[in-house]
Amino acid sequence: MLQRTRPTERYARGLAAAVVAATSLILASNACPARAVDDRPAHDVQTGADQDTTPRAPGHHTG
């Protein structure tokens, strides 16, 4: 036969379940990176690899 549980024990279990659920949702939302806004690959956006890095002669100015 099942024994009755105390209200504090039930509330403690409910609180623990809520903490586990909230933690799981937070971890799941951070599991994958967000998509980039523009069409360039992420490594180009971070490193600036698409910029012109051609060596120039001293005194040569662009723009």
N, C-alpha and C positions, 0 to 999 in steps of 0.2 A: 504494500500500500504506500502511496506517495505521502511524504511529509509536507506540511505547509512550510513555506519559506517566510522569513521575516521580511517586512516591507523594505528595510534598509538594505537587505541583501539583494532584493529585486532591483531596487534603484541603483545600487552599485553595479550590478550586471548590465543594466540598461545604459548607464553612463559609460562603462567600459566599451560596450558595443558601439555607442555613438562616437567615441574617440577613435576606435579602430576604423569605423566607416569613414570618418572625416579624413583621417590620415591616409587611407587607401585612395580616396578621391584626389587628394592633393598630390600624392606620389604619381598617380596615373596621369594627372594633367601635365606633369613635368616630364613624363617619360619620353616624349618625342619632341624634337625641335620644331619651332614655328616655321612656316613657309616664308621664303624671302618675298619682299614686296615687288621687286623688279624681276626681270627675266634672267639676269646674270646668275651664274652659279654662285653659291655662298662663298667659296674660297676667293673669287674675284672681288666680291664686295668687301671682304675683310682685309685683303692684302693690297687692293688697288692694282692688281695685275693687268687690268685692261688699260691703264694709263700709259702714255708714251714715255718710255725710259731710254730712248735713244741718246747716246752720248753726244753732246754738242761741243763745238769748238769754244774756247774761252772768249767771252765777250759777245757770244751769239745769244740774242734774246728772242723769245717767241711771244707773240701776242700783245 
